[in-house]
Amino acid sequence: MSGPDLSTHRAKNLALMLLALTQFVVVIDASITNVALPSIGKALDISQDSLSWVVNSYTLVFGGFLLLGGRLADFLGRRRMFMIGMSLFGLASLAGGLAQSEAWLIIARACQGLGAAIASPAALSIVTTTFAEGSERNRALGIWGAVAGAGGAAGVLLGGVLTEWAGWEWVLFVNVPIAAFVVWQAPQRLLESREEDESERTLDIPGAVSITAGLALLVYGLVDADKSGWTSTATLLRIAGSLALIAAFVVIELRTRRPLVPFSIFRMRTLRGANIVGILTGMSLFSMFFLITLYLQQVLNMSALDAGLAYLPLAIAIILAAGMAGQLVTRVGFKPVMTAGLLFVAVALGWFTQISPDGSYVADVLGPSILAGIGLGLTFVPVTIAAMSGSKREEAGLASGLINTSQQVGGALGLAILASIANSTTSSSIADGSNQAVALTDGFSAAFLVGACFALLGAILAATLISSRDSREHAEAAQAGEVEMPAA
């Protein structure tokens, strides 16, 4: 295929830096607007109820379109779809920064999510087709994981700094030059690749529409359930509708000659287990950033800037742990590293249940934040390696889309459940006569406890569902260098 010469380590490292930069920007945009929400609401006259959709519109479309984005990359060209996705992402960021109304901003954020859903699985599949399976790919995914894993914490940090010093618009404008740089550099740094059999390159449109609509409706039903009520007619109809669409997708895939998701891919035990663990990883971790931010600002009364800076130790811990995770996977396999990482997360979230209404950052947040960062770094990398391990080259986009979707849908589900638990516990505590700070802390503690249970379940399933033989053979092959280089 056309493209630059990637035969040298320097060329491959420059390609990896470009792809990791993209994933970093895509990930931080799920959280960068969090601390800017009060400023955005004031500037555009958005009500408190509607303000959450500045965040949700991005994650909703991102999660819903990831599978389609991954398959489009396999069919139409991974580098091409990567560039299209980043172009859309950059233009939508510019439009969002220029927004003059609530509807304008929310539509721009949804378009950002669509761009991210196209670019992200394409970027991950380029990583897996550029780097040989084994130690080389483990190292690349370790760097990828360090950057992507730190994105959630860095988003809050950058959001606080930019809102305080430049204005809320810059949490969106900052993406524009980065996206432009990435699109400019892509043809010079990345190889084009796609599914090789052109006669078989047809897109399953009915399957794509049904699963995308089903996932989007599920995420929408979950994120809006706290406001509408978990047992309300609206919530139950949305969830029932999403399940019906997902069931229709299964029927379509079983009857289609070239399905969007060939279910034969789930015969691979490790890929199947990694995606289940990915859902629980998202459920336990994504909401952690949301809950900690609220505790810092609403209970400890930190400013947006101070709350953002409070995430710095967490971000550093993620980067260091993820960097080590790739090397550990090469030495001992992905299964023990993944299991240990989730146990770290479970302990950290359990530690967070001890937060106090009259506590402090150093006493209540710093220790468990660092432990959670280590756990996230040790979990994210081996889950990704396991999910991509053993998949055929022509299915790289599908495999990357699946693990991204698992984590995003898990994150939306976990956030909806934990936010509902926090809010109901807080309401009960206020009804029992507690003051605002005590009631909020009670709610956050209850949510952290359930999050710890999700992480513990994830560790148990990682130990039981992931193939020990696959993990061991992957490590042995990586150590011996007995892996094939993928074709260009």
C-alpha positions as CSV (number, residue, x, y, z in Angstrom):
1,M,0.0,0.0,0.0
2,S,1.1,3.6,-0.4
3,G,2.9,5.5,2.3
4,P,6.2,6.2,4.0
5,D,9.0,3.7,4.8
6,L,8.4,2.4,8.3
7,S,11.3,0.0,8.4
8,T,13.3,2.0,11.0
9,H,12.6,2.4,14.7
10,R,12.6,6.2,14.4
11,A,9.9,6.2,11.7
12,K,7.7,3.8,13.7
13,N,8.2,5.9,16.9
14,L,7.1,9.0,15.0
15,A,4.0,7.2,13.7
16,L,3.2,6.0,17.2
17,M,3.6,9.5,18.7
18,L,1.1,10.9,16.1
19,L,-1.4,8.1,16.8
20,A,-1.0,8.5,20.6
21,L,-1.5,12.2,20.4
22,T,-4.8,11.6,18.6
23,Q,-6.0,9.2,21.2
24,F,-5.0,11.6,24.0
25,V,-7.1,14.4,22.4
26,V,-10.1,12.1,21.8
27,V,-10.0,10.8,25.4
28,I,-9.6,14.2,27.2
29,D,-12.6,15.6,25.3
30,A,-14.9,13.4,27.3
31,S,-13.8,15.1,30.5
32,I,-12.2,18.5,29.6
33,T,-15.5,20.3,29.6
34,N,-16.4,19.1,33.2
35,V,-14.9,21.9,35.1
36,A,-15.8,24.5,32.5
37,L,-19.6,23.6,32.7
38,P,-20.5,26.5,35.2
39,S,-18.8,29.0,32.9
40,I,-20.4,27.5,29.8
41,G,-23.9,27.6,31.4
42,K,-23.5,31.2,32.4
43,A,-22.2,32.3,29.0
44,L,-24.8,30.5,26.9
45,D,-27.7,30.6,29.4
46,I,-27.9,26.8,29.7
47,S,-30.0,25.4,32.6
48,Q,-28.4,23.1,35.2
49,D,-30.6,20.2,33.9
50,S,-29.4,20.7,30.3
51,L,-25.8,21.4,31.1
52,S,-24.9,17.6,31.4
53,W,-25.7,17.2,27.7
54,V,-22.5,19.2,26.9
55,V,-20.7,16.1,28.1
56,N,-23.3,13.5,27.2
57,S,-23.8,14.5,23.6
58,Y,-20.1,13.7,23.0
59,T,-20.0,10.4,24.8
60,L,-23.3,9.3,23.4
61,V,-22.3,9.6,19.7
62,F,-18.8,8.4,20.4
63,G,-20.0,5.2,22.1
64,G,-22.7,4.6,19.5
65,F,-20.6,4.9,16.4
66,L,-17.4,3.2,17.4
67,L,-18.2,-0.2,15.9
68,L,-19.2,1.3,12.6
69,G,-16.0,3.5,12.7
70,G,-13.8,0.4,13.2
71,R,-15.4,-1.5,10.3
72,L,-15.3,1.5,8.0
73,A,-11.5,1.7,8.7
74,D,-11.1,-2.0,7.6
75,F,-13.2,-1.5,4.4
76,L,-12.3,2.0,3.2
77,G,-8.7,2.3,4.5
78,R,-7.5,2.9,8.0
79,R,-5.3,6.0,7.3
80,R,-8.1,7.5,5.1
81,M,-10.8,7.1,7.8
82,F,-8.3,8.3,10.5
83,M,-7.8,11.5,8.5
84,I,-11.5,12.0,7.9
85,G,-12.3,11.4,11.5
86,M,-9.7,13.9,12.7
87,S,-10.8,16.5,10.2
88,L,-14.4,16.3,11.4
89,F,-13.2,16.4,15.0
90,G,-11.2,19.6,14.4
91,L,-14.0,21.4,12.5
92,A,-16.5,20.4,15.1
93,S,-14.2,21.7,17.9
94,L,-13.9,25.0,16.1
95,A,-17.7,25.2,15.7
96,G,-18.2,24.4,19.4
97,G,-15.8,27.1,20.5
98,L,-17.7,29.6,18.4
99,A,-21.1,28.5,19.7
100,Q,-23.7,31.2,20.5
101,S,-26.5,29.0,21.9
102,E,-27.2,25.7,23.7
103,A,-28.3,23.8,20.6
104,W,-25.3,25.0,18.6
105,L,-22.8,23.8,21.2
106,I,-24.6,20.4,21.8
107,I,-24.7,19.7,18.0
108,A,-21.0,20.6,17.7
109,R,-20.1,18.3,20.6
110,A,-22.1,15.4,18.9
111,C,-20.2,16.0,15.7
112,Q,-16.9,15.9,17.7
113,G,-18.1,12.5,19.1
114,L,-18.7,11.2,15.5
115,G,-15.2,12.3,14.4
116,A,-13.7,10.6,17.5
117,A,-15.6,7.4,16.8
118,I,-14.2,7.3,13.2
119,A,-10.6,8.3,14.2
120,S,-10.1,6.3,17.4
121,P,-10.6,2.7,16.2
122,A,-8.7,3.5,13.0
123,A,-5.8,4.8,15.0
124,L,-5.7,1.7,17.2
125,S,-5.9,-0.7,14.2
126,I,-3.0,1.2,12.6
127,V,-1.0,0.6,15.7
128,T,-1.7,-3.1,15.5
129,T,-0.9,-3.4,11.8
130,T,2.3,-1.3,12.1
131,F,3.9,-3.1,15.0
132,A,4.6,-6.8,15.1
133,E,2.6,-8.9,17.6
134,G,4.7,-9.5,20.7
135,S,7.2,-7.3,22.6
136,E,7.2,-4.6,19.8
137,R,3.4,-4.2,19.9
138,N,3.3,-4.5,23.7
139,R,5.7,-1.6,24.0
140,A,3.7,0.4,21.5
141,L,0.4,-0.3,23.3
142,G,2.1,0.5,26.6
143,I,2.8,4.0,25.3
144,W,-0.7,4.2,23.7
145,G,-2.2,3.1,27.1
146,A,-0.1,5.6,29.1
147,V,-1.3,8.5,26.9
148,A,-4.9,7.4,26.6
149,G,-5.2,6.3,30.2
150,A,-3.9,9.7,31.4
151,G,-6.4,11.5,29.1
152,G,-9.3,11.4,31.6
153,A,-7.2,13.0,34.4
154,A,-5.5,15.4,32.0
155,G,-8.8,16.5,30.6
156,V,-9.9,17.8,34.1
157,L,-6.5,19.4,34.7
158,L,-6.4,21.2,31.3
159,G,-10.1,22.1,31.5
160,G,-9.4,23.9,34.8
161,V,-6.3,25.7,33.5
162,L,-7.9,26.8,30.2
163,T,-11.2,27.9,31.8
164,E,-9.4,29.9,34.5
165,W,-6.8,31.6,32.2
166,A,-8.3,31.7,28.7
167,G,-12.0,31.2,28.8
168,W,-14.3,28.2,28.3
169,E,-14.1,28.4,24.5
170,W,-10.5,27.3,24.7
171,V,-11.3,23.8,26.0
172,L,-12.6,23.3,22.4
173,F,-10.3,25.6,20.4
174,V,-7.3,23.8,21.7
175,N,-8.2,20.8,19.6
176,V,-8.1,22.7,16.3
177,P,-4.4,23.1,15.8
178,I,-3.7,19.6,17.1
179,A,-6.2,18.0,14.6
180,A,-4.8,20.1,11.8
181,F,-1.2,19.0,12.6
182,V,-2.3,15.3,12.8
183,V,-4.1,15.4,9.4
184,W,-1.1,17.2,7.8
185,Q,1.4,14.6,9.2
186,A,-0.7,11.4,8.6
187,P,0.3,10.8,4.9
188,Q,3.9,11.4,5.8
189,R,4.0,9.1,8.9
190,L,1.4,6.4,8.5
191,L,0.9,3.5,6.1
192,E,-2.5,3.0,4.4
193,S,-4.0,-0.5,4.8
194,R,-7.4,-2.1,4.4
195,E,-9.1,-5.5,4.1
196,E,-7.3,-7.1,1.1
197,D,-10.1,-8.9,-0.7
198,E,-11.8,-6.1,-2.7
199,S,-14.5,-8.3,-4.1
200,E,-15.7,-9.0,-0.5
201,R,-15.4,-5.4,0.6
202,T,-19.1,-4.6,1.2
203,L,-20.5,-2.8,4.2
204,D,-23.4,-4.3,6.2
205,I,-25.6,-1.1,6.3
206,P,-28.6,-2.7,8.1
207,G,-26.3,-4.2,10.7
208,A,-24.5,-0.9,11.1
209,V,-27.7,1.1,11.5
210,S,-29.3,-1.3,14.0
211,I,-26.2,-1.6,16.3
212,T,-25.4,2.1,16.2
213,A,-29.0,3.1,16.9
214,G,-29.3,0.4,19.6
215,L,-26.1,1.4,21.4
216,A,-26.8,5.2,21.1
217,L,-30.4,4.7,22.5
218,L,-29.0,2.5,25.3
219,V,-26.4,5.1,26.3
220,Y,-29.0,7.9,26.0
221,G,-31.5,6.0,28.2
222,L,-28.8,5.4,30.8
223,V,-27.4,8.9,31.0
224,D,-30.9,10.5,31.1
225,A,-32.3,7.9,33.6
226,D,-31.2,9.9,36.6
227,K,-33.3,12.8,35.6
228,S,-36.3,10.9,34.1
229,G,-36.2,8.2,36.8
230,W,-35.0,4.6,36.5
231,T,-38.5,3.2,36.5
232,S,-40.1,5.9,34.4
233,T,-42.0,5.1,31.2
234,A,-39.5,7.1,29.1
235,T,-36.4,5.2,30.6
236,L,-38.0,1.8,30.3
237,L,-39.1,2.4,26.7
238,R,-35.7,3.6,25.7
239,I,-33.9,0.6,27.2
240,A,-36.5,-1.8,25.7
241,G,-36.1,-0.1,22.3
242,S,-32.3,-0.4,22.5
243,L,-32.5,-4.1,23.4
244,A,-34.9,-4.7,20.5
245,L,-32.5,-2.9,18.1
246,I,-29.5,-4.9,19.4
247,A,-31.6,-8.2,19.0
248,A,-32.4,-7.1,15.5
249,F,-28.7,-6.6,14.9
250,V,-27.9,-10.2,16.1
251,V,-30.6,-11.5,13.7
252,I,-29.2,-9.4,10.8
253,E,-25.6,-10.5,11.4
254,L,-26.6,-14.2,11.5
255,R,-28.3,-13.9,8.1
256,T,-25.8,-11.6,6.3
257,R,-23.1,-13.0,4.1
258,R,-20.6,-10.3,5.0
259,P,-21.7,-9.1,8.5
260,L,-20.5,-6.0,10.3
261,V,-19.4,-8.2,13.2
262,P,-18.7,-11.8,12.3
263,F,-19.7,-13.6,15.5
264,S,-17.0,-16.1,14.8
265,I,-14.6,-13.6,16.2
266,F,-16.2,-14.3,19.7
267,R,-15.0,-17.9,19.5
268,M,-11.7,-16.6,20.6
269,R,-11.9,-17.0,24.4
270,T,-9.4,-14.2,25.2
271,L,-11.0,-11.6,22.9
272,R,-14.4,-12.5,24.4
273,G,-13.2,-12.3,28.0
274,A,-11.2,-9.1,27.3
275,N,-14.3,-7.3,26.1
276,I,-16.4,-8.4,29.1
277,V,-13.6,-7.2,31.4
278,G,-13.4,-4.0,29.3
279,I,-17.1,-3.3,30.2
280,L,-16.4,-3.6,33.9
281,T,-13.3,-1.6,33.7
282,G,-15.3,1.3,32.2
283,M,-18.1,0.8,34.8
284,S,-15.6,1.1,37.7
285,L,-13.3,3.8,36.4
286,F,-15.0,6.4,34.2
287,S,-17.3,7.5,37.0
288,M,-14.4,7.9,39.4
289,F,-13.3,11.1,37.7
290,F,-16.8,12.5,37.8
291,L,-17.2,11.7,41.5
292,I,-13.8,12.9,42.6
293,T,-14.3,16.2,40.8
294,L,-17.7,16.8,42.5
295,Y,-16.2,15.9,46.0
296,L,-13.3,18.3,45.4
297,Q,-15.5,21.2,44.3
298,Q,-18.7,20.7,46.2
299,V,-17.4,19.4,49.6
300,L,-13.8,20.6,49.8
301,N,-14.7,23.8,48.0
302,M,-11.8,23.8,45.6
303,S,-11.8,26.1,42.6
304,A,-11.9,24.8,39.0
305,L,-8.1,25.3,38.7
306,D,-7.2,23.7,42.0
307,A,-9.5,20.7,41.2
308,G,-7.8,20.3,37.9
309,L,-4.3,20.5,39.4
310,A,-5.4,17.9,42.0
311,Y,-5.5,15.3,39.2
312,L,-1.8,15.7,38.4
313,P,-0.5,12.8,40.7
314,L,-3.2,10.5,39.3
315,A,-2.2,11.4,35.7
316,I,1.5,10.8,36.5
317,A,0.7,7.4,38.2
318,I,-1.3,6.3,35.1
319,I,1.6,7.2,32.7
320,L,4.2,5.4,34.8
321,A,2.1,2.3,35.4
322,A,1.0,2.0,31.8
323,G,4.6,2.4,30.6
324,M,5.6,-0.5,32.8
325,A,2.5,-2.6,31.9
326,G,3.7,-3.3,28.3
327,Q,7.0,-4.6,29.7
328,L,5.2,-6.7,32.3
329,V,2.9,-8.2,29.7
330,T,6.0,-9.3,27.7
331,R,7.5,-10.9,30.9
332,V,4.5,-12.6,32.5
333,G,1.6,-12.3,30.1
334,F,-1.5,-10.1,29.9
335,K,-3.7,-12.1,32.3
336,P,-1.8,-11.6,35.6
337,V,-1.1,-7.9,34.9
338,M,-4.8,-7.2,34.1
339,T,-6.0,-9.0,37.2
340,A,-3.5,-7.2,39.4
341,G,-4.5,-3.9,37.9
342,L,-8.2,-4.4,38.6
343,L,-7.4,-5.5,42.2
344,F,-5.5,-2.2,42.7
345,V,-8.5,-0.3,41.3
346,A,-10.9,-2.2,43.7
347,V,-8.7,-1.3,46.7
348,A,-8.4,2.3,45.6
349,L,-12.2,2.7,45.2
350,G,-12.7,1.0,48.6
351,W,-10.2,3.5,50.1
352,F,-12.3,6.4,48.5
353,T,-15.3,5.3,50.6
354,Q,-13.5,6.7,53.6
355,I,-13.7,10.3,52.4
356,S,-14.8,12.8,55.1
357,P,-17.1,15.9,54.8
358,D,-14.5,17.9,56.7
359,G,-11.5,16.2,55.1
360,S,-8.6,17.4,53.0
361,Y,-7.1,16.6,49.6
362,V,-3.9,15.1,51.1
363,A,-5.7,13.0,53.7
364,D,-8.7,11.8,51.6
365,V,-7.9,12.0,47.9
366,L,-4.1,11.9,47.2
367,G,-3.4,8.3,48.4
368,P,-6.3,6.5,46.7
369,S,-5.8,8.6,43.5
370,I,-2.3,7.4,43.1
371,L,-3.3,3.8,43.7
372,A,-6.2,4.1,41.3
373,G,-3.8,5.6,38.7
374,I,-1.5,2.6,39.1
375,G,-4.4,0.2,38.7
376,L,-5.8,2.0,35.6
377,G,-2.4,1.9,33.9
378,L,-1.9,-1.8,34.7
379,T,-5.4,-2.6,33.5
380,F,-5.9,-0.5,30.3
381,V,-2.8,-1.8,28.5
382,P,-3.2,-5.6,29.0
383,V,-7.0,-5.4,28.3
384,T,-6.2,-3.8,24.9
385,I,-3.4,-6.3,24.1
386,A,-5.7,-9.2,25.0
387,A,-8.6,-7.8,22.9
388,M,-6.3,-7.4,19.9
389,S,-4.3,-10.6,20.4
390,G,-4.9,-13.3,17.8
391,S,-7.3,-11.2,15.6
392,K,-6.6,-11.4,11.9
393,R,-5.0,-8.4,10.2
394,E,-8.2,-7.7,8.2
395,E,-10.2,-7.6,11.5
396,A,-8.0,-5.1,13.3
397,G,-10.5,-2.3,13.0
398,L,-13.3,-4.6,14.2
399,A,-11.3,-5.8,17.2
400,S,-10.3,-2.2,18.2
401,G,-13.8,-1.0,17.7
402,L,-15.2,-3.7,19.9
403,I,-12.8,-3.0,22.9
404,N,-13.4,0.8,22.6
405,T,-17.1,0.2,22.5
406,S,-17.0,-2.1,25.5
407,Q,-15.2,0.5,27.6
408,Q,-17.3,3.4,26.4
409,V,-20.7,1.6,27.0
410,G,-19.3,0.3,30.3
411,G,-18.4,3.8,31.3
412,A,-21.8,5.2,30.4
413,L,-23.5,2.4,32.3
414,G,-21.3,2.8,35.3
415,L,-21.7,6.6,35.4
416,A,-25.5,6.3,35.2
417,I,-25.7,3.7,38.0
418,L,-23.2,5.3,40.3
419,A,-24.6,8.8,39.8
420,S,-28.1,7.5,40.6
421,I,-26.8,5.8,43.8
422,A,-24.9,8.9,44.9
423,N,-28.0,11.1,44.3
424,S,-30.5,8.8,46.1
425,T,-28.1,8.3,49.0
426,T,-27.6,12.1,49.3
427,S,-31.4,12.7,49.2
428,S,-32.0,10.1,52.0
429,S,-29.2,11.6,54.1
430,I,-30.7,15.1,53.8
431,A,-34.1,13.7,54.7
432,D,-32.5,12.2,57.8
433,G,-31.3,15.7,58.8
434,S,-27.7,15.7,57.6
435,N,-26.2,18.9,56.3
436,Q,-25.2,19.4,52.6
437,A,-21.5,18.4,52.9
438,V,-22.3,15.3,55.0
439,A,-25.1,14.2,52.7
440,L,-23.0,14.6,49.5
441,T,-20.1,12.7,51.1
442,D,-22.5,9.9,52.1
443,G,-23.6,9.7,48.4
444,F,-20.1,9.7,47.0
445,S,-19.0,7.0,49.5
446,A,-21.9,4.7,48.5
447,A,-21.1,5.2,44.8
448,F,-17.4,4.4,45.4
449,L,-18.3,1.2,47.2
450,V,-20.4,-0.1,44.3
451,G,-17.6,1.0,41.9
452,A,-15.1,-1.1,44.0
453,C,-17.5,-4.1,43.6
454,F,-17.4,-3.6,39.8
455,A,-13.6,-3.6,39.8
456,L,-13.5,-6.7,42.0
457,L,-15.9,-8.5,39.7
458,G,-13.7,-7.5,36.8
459,A,-10.6,-9.0,38.5
460,I,-12.5,-12.2,39.1
461,L,-13.7,-12.4,35.5
462,A,-10.2,-11.6,34.2
463,A,-8.8,-14.5,36.2
464,T,-11.5,-16.9,34.9
465,L,-12.5,-15.8,31.4
466,I,-9.1,-14.9,29.9
467,S,-7.1,-17.9,28.6
468,S,-4.0,-18.6,30.7
469,R,-2.5,-20.4,27.7
470,D,-3.0,-17.5,25.4
471,S,-1.5,-15.2,27.9
472,R,1.5,-17.4,28.5
473,E,2.1,-18.2,24.8
474,H,1.9,-14.4,24.0
475,A,4.6,-13.7,26.6
476,E,6.8,-16.6,25.5
477,A,6.6,-15.5,21.8
478,A,7.3,-11.9,22.7
479,Q,10.4,-12.8,24.8
480,A,11.7,-15.1,22.0
481,G,10.8,-12.8,19.2
482,E,8.9,-15.6,17.5
483,V,6.1,-13.4,16.0
484,E,5.5,-12.5,12.4
485,M,5.8,-9.0,11.2
486,P,2.5,-7.9,9.7
487,A,2.5,-7.1,5.9
488,A,2.6,-3.5,5.0
